[in-house]
Amino acid sequence: MFDIHLGIPEMKALWDDLKSKHDAGAATKEEDKLYNLMGKAMRHISLNPRHPGLQTHEIKPLSDRYGMKVWQSYLENNTPKAGRIYWIYGPAQGDITIIGLEPHPEDSKSNAYRKITLSRMEEDLPKA
């Protein structure tokens, strides 16, 4: 089982916002759907990053750009422009950090992954 961390600042801010709205009953239908899909994906990734429903695979253009293996997992299947969650192993052994959430880049042949910007791990932040 892996401990899940959220990339700083984007992924942590997104999750905190979705969770607070969900808990307060103030989330829109779309926010509630995203909260549930992200939660389910993070549970599956925590238990088994290779869970068949996740369709996990490395995204080589992002791995090359960020200098570490970047993995993509599905939030849902058989849905046009279904969301993809991006993650890396670390910062410590037994950890996984969620560093991105994007719709599936349909135009992968035209370097769609260049448009994706990923969050940082907590250890990447400057020390005070």
LOKOLZA-669875 format. One line per 10 residues: number of its first residue (from 1); for each residue y, x, z of C-alpha. Coordinates in Angstrom, 2 decimals. Layout:
N
NUM) Y:X:Z  ...
***
This chain:
128
1) 0.00:0.00:0.00  3.45:1.31:-0.95  6.73:0.85:0.90  9.31:-0.72:-1.41  12.89:0.57:-1.45  15.80:-0.76:-3.47  18.00:1.43:-5.61  21.58:1.99:-4.54  23.93:0.25:-5.08  22.91:-2.27:-7.76
11) 19.38:-3.30:-6.78  20.04:-3.45:-3.06  23.23:-5.47:-3.61  21.46:-7.86:-6.02  18.51:-8.44:-3.68  20.73:-8.88:-0.60  22.88:-11.43:-2.48  19.86:-13.37:-3.78  18.18:-13.36:-0.37  21.26:-14.54:1.52
21) 21.88:-17.36:-0.97  18.20:-18.35:-0.92  18.06:-18.33:2.90  21.27:-20.41:3.12  20.05:-22.90:0.51  23.05:-21.99:-1.67  21.22:-20.35:-4.59  21.44:-21.81:-8.05  18.21:-22.72:-9.82  18.39:-19.47:-11.81
31) 19.11:-17.37:-8.69  16.22:-18.98:-6.84  13.90:-18.32:-9.79  14.96:-14.67:-9.97  14.57:-14.28:-6.18  11.01:-15.65:-6.36  10.07:-13.59:-9.43  11.46:-10.37:-7.94  9.74:-11.03:-4.62  6.41:-11.67:-6.30
41) 6.73:-8.56:-8.49  7.66:-6.36:-5.52  4.66:-7.67:-3.53  2.33:-6.89:-6.45  3.88:-3.45:-6.97  3.55:-2.71:-3.25  -0.13:-3.63:-3.21  -1.12:-2.35:-6.65  1.45:-0.98:-9.11  -1.20:-1.35:-11.83
51) -1.80:-5.06:-11.12  -2.81:-6.58:-14.50  -0.12:-9.28:-14.39  2.59:-6.64:-14.13  1.65:-4.97:-17.43  3.02:-1.72:-15.92  3.71:1.16:-18.26  5.89:4.23:-18.39  9.13:4.05:-20.39  9.28:7.52:-21.91
61) 12.93:7.36:-23.09  14.03:6.54:-19.52  11.69:9.13:-18.00  13.17:11.77:-20.28  16.75:10.70:-19.54  16.34:10.54:-15.74  13.99:13.51:-15.35  11.26:11.54:-13.55  8.64:9.02:-14.60  10.24:5.58:-14.89
71) 7.86:2.63:-14.93  8.44:-0.87:-16.25  6.67:-3.98:-14.94  6.97:-7.57:-16.09  8.63:-10.20:-13.91  6.92:-12.88:-15.98  4.81:-13.13:-19.11  5.04:-15.20:-22.28  8.72:-15.94:-21.78  11.39:-15.00:-24.33
81) 13.56:-12.18:-22.98  11.54:-12.15:-19.75  12.89:-9.81:-17.11  11.54:-6.35:-16.59  11.70:-4.44:-13.34  12.05:-0.65:-13.48  10.79:1.58:-10.70  9.87:5.11:-9.71  7.61:6.69:-7.14  9.58:8.08:-4.20
91) 11.63:9.20:-2.44  8.65:10.06:-0.20  4.93:9.87:-0.79  3.82:6.26:-0.41  7.25:4.93:-1.49  8.32:3.07:-4.60  11.99:2.51:-5.41  13.07:-0.41:-7.59  15.86:1.01:-9.74  16.54:-1.60:-12.39
101) 16.19:-5.14:-13.61  16.87:-6.07:-17.23  15.77:-8.53:-19.88  13.16:-7.02:-22.15  14.92:-4.91:-24.77  13.80:-6.62:-27.97  15.34:-3.99:-30.21  13.33:-1.02:-28.92  13.26:0.50:-32.40  17.04:0.90:-32.27
111) 17.10:2.85:-28.97  17.52:-0.21:-26.72  16.62:1.81:-23.62  19.83:3.83:-24.02  21.72:0.72:-22.88  19.88:0.55:-19.54  21.53:2.08:-16.49  19.39:2.53:-13.40  20.24:2.63:-9.69  19.80:5.72:-7.56
121) 17.46:6.38:-4.66  19.03:6.61:-1.22  18.28:10.32:-1.06  20.41:10.82:-4.20  23.59:9.71:-2.42  26.05:12.37:-1.33  25.75:13.35:2.32  28.76:12.58:4.52
***
